[in-house]
Amino acid sequence: MTQQTEEWHGSACKRYVCPGSVPLKQAQLPRLPLNSSALFQFHEDGFLVLERFFTVEECDSMRNQIQRVIAEMEVPPHCRTEFSTKEEEQLQAQGSSDYFLTSGDKIRFFFEKGVLDEKGKFQPKLSTVALHAYDPVFKQITHSSKVQVSLTPHQDATFLYTEPLGRVLGFWIALEDATQENGCLWFIPGSHTSGITRRMVRAPPGTSTCVEFVGSEMTYDDNRFVPVPISKGGLILIHGEVVHKSELNRSEFSRHAFTFHVMEAKDTSWSKENWLQPTPELPFPSLYT
């Protein structure tokens, strides 16, 4: 494995290059290509960049499937809500609709801010889609042995809470080059060591909203964020408590990505207050045993 170091805003962001892409059937989940230096970097920063983790063919397969899913998309007008990590916007957009809360065992669609025009029609350039376990192309990637848009600053553990904390890991796969111009991720290195200050939880029955926030929303100095551009096929591992964001894509180029989260199940409790819940029809699947 080779290692490259680039520096942005005075902070070093190390990126690890996988020595050639491994066919899905040959790779093994417990053996991600991480040496001791890469593991140290992840624990130090709360995220890790792995370039060329997926092949061009795998990325194109997922991108093509995205287009097919969007082309067949049918979302009732009253369910066309925008997802936001800001408390006020989230409660206004999603809080009165169970379309959001009952998405755990279905393929459903959520849209970033700006994706809908004043008439509720889609602007495809900004569309995002949340895929779950039913799409065969994305299911193959999610469960392969290889891995065993604008978002405000947030921590994934705010929305995906476990006890103890630190058991959720995000996988962010670049299906196209992600640059500062088209909306790459930005991180505050080391911010995963400070815990979380708020949670989004299911509201009690009978309330006017379906979700509510507990705790206070933090504000972050923009100078603390470092951009993390990544090439097509690259993978970013994201600690559940690291603060990250993405800027609005105002370029002429799309920035498709596929993201999912895994949880260490042993000795871990998934909060029953989380918006996302397993169902009898689709329990959280095990990636390996």
C-alpha positions in Angstrom: 0.0 0.0 0.0 1.3 3.4 -0.9 0.6 6.6 1.0 0.2 10.1 -0.2 0.0 13.2 1.9 -1.7 16.5 0.9 -2.2 19.6 3.0 -5.2 21.9 3.1 -5.7 24.9 5.5 -2.6 24.0 7.4 -3.9 20.5 8.3 -2.6 17.3 6.8 -5.1 14.9 5.2 -3.4 11.5 4.6 -5.0 9.4 1.9 -4.3 5.8 1.4 -4.3 4.2 -2.1 -5.4 0.7 -2.4 -2.9 -1.3 -4.6 -5.4 -2.2 -7.4 -9.0 -2.9 -7.0 -10.0 -6.3 -5.7 -12.9 -8.2 -7.3 -15.8 -8.5 -4.9 -15.7 -12.2 -4.6 -12.0 -12.2 -3.6 -12.0 -9.5 -1.0 -12.8 -10.0 2.7 -14.6 -7.6 5.0 -12.5 -8.1 8.1 -9.4 -7.3 6.1 -9.8 -3.8 4.8 -6.5 -2.7 3.4 -5.5 -0.7 6.5 -2.0 -0.8 8.0 -1.2 0.5 11.5 -0.5 4.0 10.2 -3.9 4.1 8.5 -5.7 2.9 11.7 -3.8 5.5 13.7 -4.9 8.2 11.3 -8.5 7.2 11.5 -8.5 7.2 15.3 -6.6 10.5 15.3 -8.9 12.4 12.8 -12.2 10.5 12.9 -12.2 9.8 9.2 -10.0 8.1 6.6 -9.6 8.4 2.8 -9.1 5.2 0.8 -8.5 6.0 -2.9 -9.4 3.5 -5.6 -11.2 1.2 -3.3 -13.9 0.4 -5.9 -13.4 -0.1 -9.6 -14.7 2.2 -12.3 -17.1 -0.5 -13.4 -18.6 -0.9 -9.9 -19.1 2.9 -9.7 -20.7 3.1 -13.2 -23.0 0.2 -12.3 -24.3 2.1 -9.2 -24.6 5.4 -11.2 -26.6 3.7 -13.9 -28.9 2.1 -11.3 -29.4 5.5 -9.7 -30.7 6.8 -13.0 -33.1 3.9 -13.3 -34.4 4.3 -9.8 -35.0 8.0 -10.2 -36.7 7.5 -13.6 -39.2 5.1 -11.9 -39.6 7.3 -8.8 -43.1 8.0 -7.6 -43.4 10.3 -4.6 -46.8 11.7 -3.6 -46.8 15.5 -3.4 -47.4 15.6 0.3 -44.3 13.4 0.9 -41.9 15.5 -1.2 -39.9 16.7 1.8 -36.4 18.1 2.0 -33.9 16.5 4.4 -31.9 18.9 6.5 -29.5 18.5 9.4 -30.6 21.9 10.8 -33.1 21.5 13.6 -35.7 24.0 12.5 -35.6 23.0 8.8 -35.8 19.3 9.7 -38.8 19.6 12.0 -40.6 21.8 9.5 -39.9 19.5 6.5 -40.1 16.0 8.1 -41.7 16.3 11.4 -45.4 15.9 10.3 -44.8 13.0 7.9 -44.4 9.4 8.7 -43.0 8.9 5.2 -39.7 9.7 6.9 -40.1 7.5 10.0 -41.4 4.4 8.2 -38.6 4.3 5.6 -36.5 1.6 7.4 -37.7 -1.3 5.3 -38.5 0.5 2.0 -36.8 2.3 -0.8 -37.8 5.9 -0.2 -36.7 9.3 -1.4 -35.5 12.4 0.4 -34.3 15.6 -1.1 -31.7 18.1 -0.3 -32.6 21.7 0.2 -33.2 23.3 -3.2 -34.2 20.1 -5.0 -37.9 21.2 -5.3 -39.0 24.3 -7.0 -41.9 26.5 -5.7 -44.4 24.2 -7.4 -43.0 21.1 -5.8 -41.4 19.8 -9.0 -38.0 18.2 -9.0 -34.8 19.8 -10.2 -32.9 16.6 -11.2 -29.4 18.2 -10.8 -29.8 18.4 -7.0 -31.8 15.1 -6.5 -30.6 12.7 -3.9 -32.0 9.3 -3.2 -31.9 7.1 -0.1 -31.5 3.4 -1.0 -32.0 0.5 1.4 -31.5 -3.2 1.2 -33.9 -4.0 -1.6 -32.1 -2.7 -4.7 -29.9 -5.6 -6.0 -27.0 -3.4 -7.3 -26.6 -1.4 -4.0 -27.3 -4.5 -1.9 -24.3 -6.2 -3.6 -22.0 -3.3 -2.7 -23.3 -2.9 0.8 -23.0 -6.6 1.6 -19.9 -7.4 -0.5 -16.9 -8.9 1.2 -14.9 -5.9 0.0 -16.4 -3.4 2.5 -17.5 -5.8 5.1 -25.5 18.1 -2.4 -25.3 20.3 0.7 -25.3 19.2 4.3 -24.7 21.5 7.2 -22.2 20.5 9.9 -23.4 17.5 11.8 -22.5 14.3 13.5 -24.0 11.0 12.3 -24.5 9.9 15.9 -27.0 12.7 16.4 -29.4 10.7 14.1 -28.0 7.2 14.6 -27.4 6.9 18.4 -26.0 3.9 20.2 -25.0 3.0 23.7 -22.1 3.1 24.1 -21.2 5.7 21.5 -18.5 5.1 19.0 -20.1 2.0 17.4 -21.4 3.5 14.1 -19.1 3.8 11.1 -20.1 5.5 7.9 -19.1 4.4 4.4 -19.1 7.2 1.8 -18.3 5.9 -1.7 -17.5 8.4 -4.5 -19.2 7.3 -7.7 -17.7 10.3 -9.4 -14.8 12.6 -8.6 -15.8 14.8 -5.6 -14.1 18.2 -5.6 -14.4 21.4 -3.8 -16.3 22.8 -6.8 -19.0 20.1 -6.9 -19.5 19.4 -3.2 -16.9 17.2 -1.6 -17.0 16.5 2.1 -15.4 18.7 4.7 -14.3 17.5 8.2 -13.1 18.9 11.5 -10.2 16.5 12.2 -10.3 15.2 15.8 -13.8 16.4 16.5 -15.0 12.8 17.2 -13.4 12.9 20.6 -15.8 15.5 22.1 -19.0 13.5 22.1 -22.3 14.8 20.8 -24.4 17.7 22.1 -27.8 16.9 20.6 -29.9 14.0 19.4 -32.8 13.7 17.0 -35.4 11.4 18.6 -38.9 10.2 17.9 -41.4 12.4 19.5 -44.0 11.0 21.9 -47.3 9.9 20.4 -49.9 12.6 20.1 -47.4 15.4 19.5 -47.6 17.7 16.5 -44.3 16.5 15.1 -42.9 13.0 14.6 -39.3 13.9 15.6 -37.7 16.4 18.0 -34.2 17.4 19.0 -32.8 17.0 22.4 -29.8 19.1 23.4 -28.2 22.1 21.8 -27.1 22.7 18.2 -23.5 23.6 18.0 -21.9 26.2 15.8 -18.5 25.6 14.3 -15.8 27.9 13.0 -15.5 27.4 9.3 -11.7 27.7 9.6 -11.6 24.4 11.4 -12.9 22.4 8.4 -10.6 20.8 5.9 -11.8 19.8 2.4 -11.5 16.1 1.5 -11.7 15.8 -2.3 -11.6 12.2 -3.5 -11.5 10.4 -6.8 -14.1 8.2 -8.4 -14.1 4.8 -6.7 -12.6 6.2 -3.4 -14.0 5.4 0.0 -14.2 7.6 3.1 -14.6 6.0 6.4 -16.5 8.3 8.8 -16.6 8.0 12.6 -20.1 8.5 13.9 -19.1 11.5 16.0 -16.8 13.4 13.7 -18.2 16.8 12.6 -18.5 17.0 8.8 -20.5 18.8 6.1 -20.6 19.4 2.3 -21.2 22.6 0.5 -23.8 23.1 -2.2 -22.9 21.9 -5.6 -23.0 24.9 -7.8 -20.9 23.5 -10.6 -22.1 22.0 -13.9 -21.0 18.6 -12.8 -22.9 16.0 -10.7 -21.4 14.4 -7.6 -23.0 11.1 -7.1 -22.2 9.1 -4.0 -23.5 6.0 -2.2 -23.4 6.0 1.6 -24.4 3.6 4.3 -23.6 2.9 7.9 -22.6 -0.1 9.9 -22.9 -0.8 13.6 -20.8 -3.0 15.8 -23.6 -5.2 17.1 -21.7 -6.9 20.0 -22.4 -5.3 23.3 -24.2 -2.4 21.6 -27.7 -1.1 22.0 -29.4 0.7 19.1 -31.6 3.4 20.6 -35.3 2.8 20.3 -35.7 6.6 20.0 -33.8 6.8 16.7 -35.9 7.8 13.7 -34.6 4.7 11.8 -35.7 1.4 13.2 -35.5 -2.2 12.1 -38.8 -3.9 11.3 -39.9 -7.6 11.3 -39.9 -7.4 7.5 -36.3 -6.1 7.4 -34.2 -6.5 10.5 -30.8 -4.9 10.4 -28.8 -7.4 8.4 -25.5 -8.8 9.6 -22.6 -8.1 7.3 -20.6 -11.0 8.8 -20.6 -13.3 11.8 
